[in-house]
Amino acid sequence: MNRIYIKNAIIVNEGKRFRGSVVIEGEKIA
């Protein structure tokens, strides 16, 4: 299973934006 790490991403959720890190494992965001 591949793991992708994105550092300092701009995350948008329901119109709110914030900066954070994202880990994607396979097809799911963890």
WODA-V460907 format. One record per helix or strand of 3 or more residues. SS is the DSSP state (~ for helix, > for strand). FROM is the first residue (numbers start at 1). LEN is the number of residues. If there is no record, write none. Layout:
((SS/FROM/LEN) (SS/FROM/LEN))
This chain:
((>/3/11) (>/16/10))
